[in-house]
Amino acid sequence: MFENLEAFSKRQAELMQKMADPSVLSDPDQYASLMKEYRELSPIVDKYEQYCRLERAYEEAKELFESSSGDRDMRELASEEMQAADEEKQSCEEELKWMLLPKDPNDEKNVIVEIRAGAGGEEAALFASVLFRMYSMYAQRKGWTVELLNWNETELGGYKEISFSVSGTGAYSRLKYESGVHRVQRVPETETQGRIHTSTATVAVLPEVDDVEVAIDSKDLRIDTFRSSGAGGQHINKTSSAIRITHLPTGMVVECQDERSQYKNKDKAMRVLRARLYEKKQAAQDQAVASQRRAQVGTGDRSERIRTYNYPQGRVTDHRIGLTIYRLEDFLNGNLDEIIDALTAADRMRQLQKASEPSI
């Protein structure tokens, strides 16, 4: 089944030989590129070698079983060894299948996260701030860096919208499942009669790309400056340091007001614009994925949801996989891995099933 993996082993040996070459060692870029490929190949090669060992162990036990027809105890021992090796081999086989699935080319990219208050007015804006705090704490747990890009704050400290970047190894691979409508059920701070309200916020997770992947013609941009609002003291309101970029061909508008420097705000705004254009480009290339994503992100209406946060019951429910956990506070403090791991596993299973379907 995995005979072609011998090529992976040969390539790994070639890479080791090249990385020992003095001319490569003196070229940091070439060495880094070879090392990256080596690290990607190594887990597959190691797993394949384990699979081969288990296959040999099974065949040896089988041979012993067949040659011990007159020795009951030996046949029983060989049978147990056959069963154990077969079970381990099947498990190893499933892991190898997953490792050989095509990887999302964006998985190792940094991300730009956009959170927008949906249905629910001020309570939805307050929930958006809760989600921002949750993702910030998750990033901190992972050793990632969070950089605020733009926000529209309400009087009570909520956010009508907020965008920020998350930089770190595997950021997109973990956060990509967060795109969609998040619903909260709780008694709002502004509620005087103790009634439970339902509000929503929409989260979009975009892989961050560089200008090589998305070329933007300066002639297609209209750049406006305006005075920043919100936190920052008097200085931030006295100067027109905030930037608004309009991409004329698509009508996309991006704002950034986090920095006091107009140049820095423009740079951040361009990062967001590139990410949005990249997503649009991907959608055009794969309509099936685009339709799935649009259905997931939705409009922010209460009836469209991927996850519910129920405060009275202390639970979080992810509706895509039907998983409920009863540790809401811990989850909102950034401990998201249980649900993200389950979503990753469900996605892997879907990919494996699709890969095993006969082609027409």
N, C-alpha and C positions, 0 to 999 in steps of 0.2 A: 504493500500500500504506500509506503513512504520511501521507496527505492530512490526516487529522485533527490532525496535529501543528502545523498552522498556528495552531491555538488556543493551543498552548504558547507560540509566538512572540508572539502578541498579549498573552497574559497576562504574559509577561516584560516587554514594553514598558509595560504598565499598572503593574507593580510598580516599575519604574524611575521612572515619573512620580510615583507615590505617595510613594516614598522621598525624592523631592526636595521634597515639600510641607513647608513650615515647621512646620505643625501636627503632622505625623508625626515630624519630626526632634526635636520637643520632647517626644515621648512614647516613652521608651526601650522599653517593652514592645511597643507596636505596631510600632515600627521593627524590633525584633529578630524579631518574628513574620514581617514582610514580607521581611526579609533571609534568614531561614531558607528561606522558600518560593522566593525568588529563587535561592539557592544550589542548591536541589534541582532547579529547572527548567533552570538554565544548561547543565549538561553535556548534557542531552537536546536542548536547542535547538541547541547548538553541533554536536552529532553529526548532527542533522537537516539543518542547513545544509551540512555536509560531504557528506552523502548527496545533497542536491539538486545541489551542484556537480559531483559525480561522475556523476550522472545526465545533466546537461547536457553534460558532456565526452564521455560515451558517445554521446549523440544527435548531437553535432556531428561526432564521428569517423565515425559510421555514415553520416551525410549526405555527408561528404567521400568515403567509400569508394564509395557508390552513384553519386556524380556524376563519379567519376574512372575510368570504364570503359576509356578509351583510354590511361591513364597508369599503367603497371605499377608504377613506383616509388612513385607517390603512393598507389595502392591498398594497397601493402604497408605503407607508413608508417601509413596510416589504420587498417589491420587491426591493427597492433601497438598503436596508441593505443586502439582499441576493446577489445582484450583486456585491456590494463592497467587501463583505467577500469572494465571489468566486474568484474575480480577485486577491485579496491579497493572497488567498490560492494557486492559480495556480503559482504565482510568488514565493512564499515560497517553493512550491513543486519543482520547477526547481532548486532553490538554494540547496535544500536538496539532489537532485539527483547528483548535481555537487560535493557536500561535501562528498558523499558516493562513488565517483569514486575512484578506486585504485590510491594511490599517487605514484609519482615517488620517489623511495627510495633515489635518489641522490639529491632531491630538497634542502635539508638543508646543503648540503656539500659545502665546499669551492671549488674554481675552479682554474684551470691552463689554461690560455689563451695563445694561440700561434698565432701570426700574421706573415704571410709571403707575401712578395711582389710577385705579379703574373705578368701578361703581362703589359708591359709599361716601363721597364727599371728603370731609376733613378726616374721618376715621380711616378712609382708604389711604390718605396721605401719611397718616401716622403709621399705618401698617407698612407702607413703603419704606419708612425709616427703620422699622423693625427688621425688614428683610436686608436692608443695607448693612445694618449692624451684624446680622447673622452671617452674611457672606464675608464681611471684614474679619470676624472672629474665626471663621473657617480658614480663611487665607492665612491668618496668623498661626493657626495650628499647623498648617502645611509649610510654613516658612516662606510664604509668598509675599510679594509687595503690592499694596493697594495704593493707587494714585487717583485722587478725586479729579474729575474732568469738568463736570458741569452739574448744576443743581438749581431747583426752583423750590425754595423753602416756604412753608406756610407759617402763619403767626404762632401756631401751637407747636412748631418744631417738626412737623411732618414734611414730606416731599411730594410735590405734584409730579416731579420727575427728578431723577438723579442718575448720572452716568459716571463710571469709574473704570479704571483698568486694573487687571490683576496679572502680575508678572511672576512666573515661576515654572519649574519643571512640571509638565503635564497638566497645566491649569485648564486648558480647554477640554482635555479628556475627562476631567472630573466635573467641570461646571456645565458642560454642554447639555446635560439632562435637565438643567434648571429652567430652560426656556419654556414659557407657558404662562398660564393664568393661575395665580396662587390666591386661595380664598381663606379669609379669616372669619371665625365666629367667636365673638366675645362681647362683653359689656364695655362700650366705649367710655373713655374718661369724661366725655361731655354728657353721658346719659345719667339722668337724675332718678329714673324710676327702675333701674336695674334690669332693663330689657336687653336681651342678646341681639346684636346687630350682625349682619353679614356684609362684608366688604371684600373688594378684590384689588390686586395689583398685578400688573403684567411685567414679566421679566424676559428680556432678550439677551442672549449670550452670543457675542460675535467674536470669531477668531481675529486677532490683530495681525495685519499684514503690512509689508513694507512697500515702498514705491516701485520696487521691481515687479512685484506681483500685480499691482494695480497702478497703471499709468494714468495720471490726471493732467490734462492740459490746462495751464493757467488761464487760457482764454475762456474756459468753461466755468470759471469761478467768479462770483461776485462777493467781495469781502467788505463787510461793514463793521464799524467799531461803535461801541456804546458803553455807557457807564455801568459798572458792575453793581449788583445789589446783594444784600445778605451780609454774611460775616466778613470781617476784614477791616472794620474801623472806618474812620473818616476818609483815609487816603484812597480806599478802594472805590469810593463814590465820587471823588473829585476828578479822577482821570478816566478817559475813555479807553480803558485797557481791555475790556471784554471784546470778543470777536464773534461775529456771525458770518458763516460761510454758506453761500447758496450755490449748489451745483446745478447750473442752468439746464443741462440736458435732461436731468431726472427730476429737478425740483426739490431735491433733498436739501434740508437746512440743518446745520450743526452750529451749536453755540458753545463757547467755553469762556468762563470768567474766573477760574480758580486762581490764576496767577496775576500778580501786579504788572507783569511784563506782557505787553501786547504780542511780542514775538513768541513767547512761551505759550500763550493762549492759542495763537494761530497754529503752532506746531501740534498741540493737543487736539485741536479741532480737526486738523487734517488727518490725524490718526483715526479718529472716529469716522470721518467721511470715507477713508480708505476701507475701513472694516465694513461699513454699510454697503459700499459699492462692490466689495468682494463677495459679500453674501448675495447680493443681487445677481452677480455674475454666475455664482454657483447655482442659484435657483434657475437661471436660464438654461444651464447645462443639464440640469437634472430636474425635470418637472415633477417627478414622483416625490422626490425629497422635498421640493418646494411646497407641494400641496400638503404634505405631512406637517411641515413646519408652520405653515400658515394656520392649519387647523389647530396646531398646538398653541401657538401664540395668541390667536384669536383677537377679540376686540376689547376684552376686559369686562364683558358682561358676566353677571353672577352665575349664569347657567353653564358657562364654559370654565372648566377648571382641570388642573392636573394634580393639585394638592390642596388639602384642607387643613388648616390649623385651628383646632377647636380648644379654646381656653378652658371652658367649664369642665370638659372631660379630660383635659391635659393630654390630648392626643394629636398626632400628625398622621394623616392618611394620604398616601400617594395612590391616586385613582388609576394610573396607567398599569400598575402591577398588583393593585388590591392589597397593598401592605399598610398596616396600621401599627404604630408604636406609641406607647403611653409614657413618653418622657419629653413632653413639649418644651419645658424650660431648658433641658439639656440640649435639645435640638436647636433652639433659638440662640443658644450660646455657642453655636458653631460646630457642634458634634454631628455632622451630616453624613458621615461615612456609611452608617448602616443602610440608609435608603439609597445612597449613591452606589454602593456596592451591589445592592439588589437590582438596581436599574441597569448597571453594567452587565450583570449576569444575565438578565432577561434579554438585553440587546445581543449578547453573545449567542444565546440560545436561538434567537430569531435568525441571526446570520448563519449559524450552523445548519439550521433547518432549510434555509434558503439555498445554501451551498450544496446540500444533499439532494435537493429536488432535481429530477431528471430534466435535462434541457430539451426543449421542443425543437 
